Amino acid sequence: MVGDTIRDLHVAIAGAGIGGLALAMGLQRKGVPYTIYEAAPEFSAVGAGIGFGPNGDLALGMLQEGFRAEYEKVCVGNMPGEPQDIYFEGMLLQPGLGLNEPWRGHSAWGHPEYVRRGAHRQAVLNIMTSFIPIEKVRFSKTLTEIQQRPDKVFLRFADGDTIEASLLVGADGIKSMVREHVLRPLYPSQVEPVYADSYCYRGVIPTSEAREIFGDLTNVAKMYLGERRCCITYLISKGDEFNFLLCALDDQPLKLGNLVSEKITHEAMMADFDGPGVDERFRRLLSKAIPVRWGFFHHRYTSTYYRDRVVLLGDSAHASLPFQAAGAGQGLEDSLILSNLLARIYHATDQGVGLAPNIRASFTAYDAVRRPRAQKQLERALEMSHMLHFQHPDTGNRVENVAAKLQKGWFEWIWFHDLNADIESAVQLMDKALNG
């Protein structure tokens, strides 16, 4: 039986994705008891390339001081000899790619203090799990029911197993069962992720194959902008592999419905990038993708990240469109703040104090610090989608207009945020809630 004093604190984490693992890393380092419950039979990565931005890199280093050294061994930026402070260079999807346009050479965005880093998601996962004792993880645990009592949380799984915990952290992804528990009673319309009327095809190929198509354009990360279609490319796997997404707005908004992905024919996939407005090189690239449409979903509105002893983190809380490559970084910030608050509870001097007011105060502080910032990132990612697909009223169908907008401080508030100040603010809010 789980008690309800500080000495009895035990955290249940639903989901072993990037967010859940990051929280576990933080709790492990600070000595807070936890168990991860993962539906899959083993650690597994969905997707290929991943990057966190300077804020995410910093958060991971603060969560586990040994992470950064290992990450440096697997990450890659632009090719050696190319500028590493370029986040992406904007070009055209249409024939010619804009190579002869007057803006060519001036259409990149980044920051002098930005250093491009990206890696294969599986490599990042391997590093994160190296800091987590395997006995702290239980696999093949599909969560089916959550019951809250005044003094604990009961979790039931598909295999019939039932466990008790002091609190539950939902890091179970965009189609989160924990999100439904948190929001259904008061905000039922906010439970389901919203289809953003867009989808992508994605793939990873050897960089040597990519160079056969794009030549030295593979050396620097690119966003190729177009009318209702775009392409995003960058290097992973120490530069040996080339990650790409070919994205399109959906002419039939309800086609994907609540499905995250759907298999289609190769011919249907190729037809999405047919026509005179697309350079032939992109059709050559698309032919190397698996014919699966990956729908883009996001959580447009979220009125709270917690309900009593259950709290949301990462994509469960604020799933975002990928066009700022900042969603994972926001989940890492969640984990940093929440792990610090839970550690403050667990290491309190009086171990006999009841957990309920401490949990309530920590979740209130976490929600106040994290939700506005994550929501702003989500909204800006949607605006980025409008720009890349030439649907934004301010930038229209001009690459130079998009680049000019993104070069004027668009990313600085994400990348160079003061995370120590956020921790301090959250701790102060928690203490105020407990003592006020």
KEDO-987101 format. One record per residue (C-alpha): residue in one letter; x, y, z. Coordinates in steps of 0.25 Angstrom, whole numbers, plus 5000, padded with zeros to 4 digits. Example, Ala and Ser with C-alpha at 12.3 -4.5 7.8 and 13.67 -1.06 7.14 Angstrom:
A504949825031;S505549965029;
//
This chain:
M500050005000;V500550144997;G500550245008;D500250395007;T501350455014;I502650515007;R503450395011;D502450315003;L502550394990;H502650304978;V502450354964;A501750274953;I502150324938;A501250274927;G502050264914;A503550244911;G503650344900;I504650464900;G503850544911;G503650424920;L505050384919;A505550524922;L504650534934;A505250404939;M506650454937;G506350574945;L505750494956;Q506850384956;R507850494958;K507150554969;G506850424976;V505250434975;P504650294974;Y503850264961;T503450154951;I503250174936;Y502050094930;E502250074915;A501250004906;A502249954896;P503049824899;E504349904899;F504950044897;S504550094883;A504750214875;V503650274865;G504250364855;A505650384850;G506350524852;I506150604865;G506750734870;F506450814882;G507050954880;P507951024890;N506851024901;G506650874900;D508050844900;L508250924912;A507050864919;L507650724916;G508950764922;M508250814934;L507450694936;Q508650594935;E510050654935;G510650544927;F509650554915;R510350664907;A511650594906;E510950464900;Y510050544891;E511250614885;K511750484880;V510450454872;C509950594867;V510250664855;G510050804849;N510250854835;M511450794828;P512850834833;G513250954826;E511851014826;P511251114835;Q510751044848;D509951164852;I508951144841;Y507751074846;F507051064832;E507251124819;G506051164811;M505851124796;L504751094786;L504050964784;Q503751004769;P504750974758;G506051044759;L505951044774;G506251194774;L507751174771;N507751294762;E506851384770;P507451514776;W507151474790;R508051344789;G509051344799;H508251434808;S507051344811;A507651264823;W507151284838;G507851254851;H508651334861;P510151364864;E510051284877;Y509251174871;V509951044868;R509250944859;R509150804865;G508250684861;A508350534863;H507650404860;R506550394870;Q506950244873;A508350294877;V507750404886;L506850294892;N508050204895;I508750314902;M507550354911;T507250204915;S508650184919;F508450274931;I507150204935;P507250064942;I506449964935;E505749914948;K505150054948;V504350024935;R503249924933;F502949894918;S501649844912;K500749924921;T499649984914;L498850084923;T497350064922;E496850124935;I497150234945;Q496550254958;Q496850364968;R496650354983;P496950464993;D498250394997;K498750324984;V498550294969;F498150154965;L498550104951;R497949984943;F498649924931;A498149844920;D498849714926;G497949734938;D499049784947;T498749894957;I499749984964;E499750104973;A500550224972;S500550364979;L500350434966;L500350404951;V501150484940;G500450464927;A501550454916;D500850364907;G500850444894;I499850524886;K498750414887;S498850424902;M497950344911;V498450424923;R498050554915;E496650504914;H496650474929;V497150614932;L496250694923;R494950614921;P494150664933;L494250814930;Y494850824916;P494350714908;S494550784895;Q496050804898;V496350654899;E496550604885;P497750664877;V497250744865;Y497650704851;A498350824845;D497950794830;S499350754826;Y500150634825;C501550594821;Y502350474815;R503650454822;G504950374820;V506450354823;I507350314812;P508950314811;T509450444809;S510150394797;E508850364790;A508350504794;R509550574788;E509250504775;I507950584775;F508350714781;G509850724781;D510450814791;L509050864795;T509050754805;N510150814813;V509250914820;A507850894826;K506850944816;M505350984816;Y504850984802;L503551064802;G502451054792;E500951074789;R500250984799;R501450884799;C502850894805;C504050804808;I504950804820;T506350734819;Y507550724829;L508650634832;I508650524843;S509550414848;K510850494848;G510550534834;D510450394828;E508950404826;F507950504820;N506650524827;F505450584819;L503950624820;L503150654809;C501950734814;A500550764808;L499350834812;D498050744811;D497050784801;Q496050684808;P496150734823;L495450614829;K496150504821;L497150464832;G496150484843;N496750434856;L497750344850;V499150394852;S499550324839;E499050244827;K499650154817;I499450194802;T499850144789;H501250194783;E500450254771;A499550334781;M500750384788;M501550424776;A500250504771;D500350594783;F501550654777;D501250654763;G501050774754;P501850884748;G502050954761;V503050854767;D504450834763;E504650694758;R505750664769;F504650664779;R503950554772;R505250474771;L505350494786;L503950454789;S504050324781;K505050284793;A503950304804;I503050194809;P501650224804;V501050264817;R500350394820;W500750444834;G499650544839;F500050674846;F499250684859;H499350784870;H498650824883;R498050964880;Y497550994894;T497850934907;S497251004919;T498050924930;Y499150824931;Y498750754943;R497550704951;D497750674966;R498950564966;V499050544951;V499850644942;L500250654927;L501650664921;G502150674906;D501250644895;S500150594904;A500050744909;H500450824897;A500650744884;S501150844873;L501350844858;P502850814855;F503150944847;Q503951004858;A504650874862;A504350924877;G503250824882;A504250724888;G505050844894;Q503750884901;G503550744907;L504950754912;E504650884919;D503450824925;S504250704931;L505350804936;I504250884944;L503450774949;S504650684953;N505150804961;L503850824968;L503650684972;A505050674977;R504750794986;I503550714992;Y504350584994;H505550655000;A504750735010;T505250735024;D503950685030;Q503750555024;G502450525031;V501650645025;G500450605016;L500650595001;A499350654996;P499650804998;N501050784993;I500550714980;R499550824978;A500550934980;S501550874971;F500550854960;T499950994961;A501351044960;Y501750954948;D500450994941;A500651144943;V502151144938;R502051044927;R500651054920;P500751194915;R502151174909;A501751044902;Q500451094897;K501251214890;Q502151114884;L501051034878;E500351164872;R501651204866;A501851074860;L500451084853;E500851214848;M502151154842;S501351054835;H500551164828;M501851234824;L502551104818;H501251074810;F501151214805;Q499851234813;H500251354822;P499651484819;D500951564823;T501951484815;G501151424803;N501851344793;R503251414794;V504351334801;E505051464804;N503851514812;V503851394820;A505351394822;A505251544827;K504251514837;L504951394843;Q506251474843;K505651574853;G505751504866;W504651394863;F505451284870;E506251354881;W505051354891;I505051194890;W506551174889;F507151264899;H506151264910;D506651264925;L506251124930;N506851154943;A505951274945;D504751174942;I505251084952;E505351194962;S503951244959;A503351114960;V503951084973;Q503451224978;L502051194973;M502051064980;D502551114993;K501551224993;A500451134990;L500851045002;N501151165012;G500151265007;
//
